[in-house]
Amino acid sequence: MTTAPLMPKATAVWLVENTALSFDQIAQFCNLHPLEVKAIADGDAAQGIKGLDPVLTGQLTREQIEQAEADPELKLKLTDPKVRLPQPKSKKGPRYTPVSRRQDRPNAILWLVRNHPELKDSQIMRLVGTTKSTIESIRERTHWNAPNLQPMDPVTLGLCSQIDLDLEVHRAAKEKPVDPTTQGATLLPASETTIRPREPEAEEEKKPSDELNVDAVFAKLKQIGGKSSDE
């Protein structure tokens, strides 16, 4: 992608009026269509625009213009600026929320406050595009619609992506680890829930006295029956 000169139409006006460059050369340098340059030359376009000298602004040199006038196939190029200004950093404001989704923000804030108490207010503001006062009112149950609020996942509502939510939770976990006692019931490890196999116990040696005495049993039965062995 070619870089256009400062004020391309004004530069084209000056080049048309003060040089013998072709329409194609001017159009290529100013990122304009050749027909638009022709309209500028005919006075049908850019009326009232004062020409801007690219030589004075340091975008072209007189030598470049003379060489291009002598060679219609030569293309003009912007000269490198002597001083490069740093690009202004864009300040990231609150996330923009569509009008149709703004009514769901309190529900999403309530969900984040309950399920991720480690998140800071600034992180919640980035996720759902809200204000600190709104977060405080929902946390303290002083919001005007507090009785009707229902916690809802902001990802499901389309207020943020799952990647953004996971990133903020990961950052908060590094800065402020969550106390395990506040997380509620959790699954026990498998080592505690798995039944351990019972170790086989050493078999005790049977004593002769423990074995069944058949003769004693029959003698006892005879005594109970009251009959002799001859009968």
Order of alpha helices (4+ residues) and beta strands (2+ residues): alpha-alpha-alpha-alpha-alpha-alpha-alpha-alpha-alpha-alpha-alpha
